[in-house]
Amino acid sequence: MNQSRLDRVAANMDAQGLSQIIVSSTASVYYLTGFWVEPMERMLALLIRADGRCTLFANELFGLSPQPGLELILHTDSDDPTARLSDELLPGKLGVDKAWPSKFLIGVLDRRGDVTPVLGSAPVDDARKFKDPDEIAAMRAASLINDRVVEGAISALTEGVREDEIAALVESLYRENGADRSAEGQLVCFGPNGADPHHAPGAAVISAGDSVVLDLFTPIRRYWCDMTRTVFFRRADGEHRRVYEAVRAANLTAEAVIRPGVPMCDIDRAARSVIEDAGYGKYFTHRLGHGCGLDCHEPPDNSSASTVPAQPGMVFSVEPGIYLPGRLGVRIEDLVLVTEDGCEVLNKASKDFRIV
C-alpha cells in the first residue's frame, strides 16, 4: 500500500463523513496498491475503512499476492463474489465507487439491508487530483514522447495518405516509445472532418487546403499523455489563419492566467472570451479541458461549470477549439501542471501556424 496516498484518502473520508468506501476502478486500485487489474466481468473491490484497514476482494485468477497493510480475500468463479465482502461491511453509509457495476452493489444490498449506499468516489478522486513527484515525472516523460510522436505524424502528411493510415502510424510510434496498449484510438481529422471534435479516423484522403487535427493520447507506463496540434496541408487561406490564430491566442491566454487559487471556470472564461471576441464563440462547443493522470479524463473538470480552484500538483488539459461545420476544425491542446506561482506547460511541440 502507498501509505501517503492512503492517508490522504482517509483524511478525505473523514471530511466527507464516510467510515467505509469501496474502490473498484482499475486506476484507483493501482494508485493505492500498485496492483493493476482489469477485471472484465469479475469483481475487484478494495474496501477502505476510516481507521486505515484495507481489504482487497479479488478473483484468484488475478494472480495477486498479499502485501503489508493489505488484507487479501480471494474468491473463485464458482463463488458469489459479494458474500465475503458483505460480511465485512459496517452498518450505515457505504461509499461506492462510481465505476462499480450495479450487479455487485445489488448483491451486497440483498445481503445487507442495514447498509445505505452513497456515491463514494470523491475521497480517492480528490487525492488523485494532486500528483506526487513520481507521478509528475511520469507525466512529463509521457508528454515529451507525445511531442516526438506528433512531429512524426506531421512529417507523414503526404499526397494520398488517409486518416486511418496516420492513426495507425501514431499507434506504432507510441509502441516504439514504450506506450501501454490503449483501446481509445487516435483522432486524426482531415478538412471538414475536423469540425467534429471526436471524429473517428476513416478512409478520408488528405487534400490541399485541409486543416489536419491531430489529437493524440495514450497511457505510457500507466500515465496518460494528451495533446492536440492542428496544421494545414499545402495551402491555407485567410480564414484558416484567422481561426487558427484565435484558437492559439485562446490557448496561450488561458495558460497565462493559471495559478493557484484561480477557479477552473475563470480559466475557461479566459479562453472562451478570446474566441468570442474573434467572432467564433458559438463554434467553441466543449469545455476547455479535463484532468489527466492514470485516466485520460479525470478530475478536475476544467469548464465554465467548475468552481474548483487550481492548486499545485494538478494536471489538466487546456484545449480550446473552433469547429466550422462542413469546412474545418482547429484545436490546440496542452497538458499543464499547476505550480506554486503559475503553471508548467508539459508539451513543447510548436504551436505556430504551420503549412506542411
Protein Blocks (a to p, Z undefined) as FASTA:
>chain_A
ZZklmmmmmmmmmmnopabdcdfbfklmmmmnopacdekjaccdddddfkopacddddfk
lopacdehiacddddfkbcfklmmmmmpcehjddddfklcfklmmmmmmmmmmbccddfk
lmmmmmmmpccfklmmmmmmmmmmmmmmmmmmmmmmcghiafklmmmmmmmmmmmnopac
dfkbpaddehjlmmpmkbccdfbdcdehiacdddddddeehiacdddddddehiacfklm
mmmmmmmmmmmmmmmmgcghiafklmmmmmmmmmmmnopmmmmcbdfbdcddjbmbdcdd
ddfkbcbdcdehiacddddddddehiaccdddddddddfklccdfbfbdfbdcdZZ
